[in-house]
Amino acid sequence: MKKIMIMHPCILTWSGLYQLFRQKLPGVDIIQAHSVYDVAFSDDLYNIDLIVSELYGLNENIRLGVKLLSFAQANREDKPLLIMTNVPSKQAVKCMGYLPEASFIALSEDIPQLANQVDLVLAGNVVTSPCLCTAQGISVFNTDVKPFSDSEIEVYHLLQEGFSITQIAEKTSRSVKTVSAHKRNMMGKLGINSEVELYACFNK
């Protein structure tokens, strides 16, 4: 394997997956993505040996994410797709029918078990976490993930550029209360609980 793409909307989870695959495949080129759209329409899609992805991205809900991943797989000639997900098991199992050749690993697995399952995928196997076949999946993310609105995307980029809530309110002619609400909504959609995690997203 020479090139893999890792997609996850939460930068902290993405960083953890990056470290895992960097350890497993020290010489591989790892491409970063936060959107399933970026995966499906990557100029380099055909040359990516392995896609590691959540079922939703920064701007896609699960339904759209699965459709885009299915589209991507149709253009990759059976190259492996590994879904590493925090989506609850019942919801993840429903998605399996749309991605029949994909491996599904629950991020709620303990680290040794998760690493073992990743090894099996890298060895060419199609793997499904045992816990995804039960009704006890645990989600640390909002299960009704929705795309960012245009206003939220604008606020996200301005926060990323270092503007304060007050400055963004002045710059966009909105109230501080409205901008703060956009920030809270983004955090909910990203599945993060603190501003530290949000600013980790900006500083990656």
Buried (B, 14 or more C-beta within 10 A) or exposed (E): BEBBBBBBBBBBBBBBBBEBBEEBBEEBBBBBBBBBBBBBEBEEBEEBBBBBBBBBBBBBBBEBBBBBBBBBBEEBEEBBBBBBBBBBBEBBBEBBEBBEEBBBBBBBBEEEBBBEBBEEBBEEEBBBBEBBBEEEBEBEBBBEBBBBBEBBBBBBEBBBEEBEBEBBBEEBEBEBEBBBBBBEBBBBBBBBEEEEBBEBBEEE
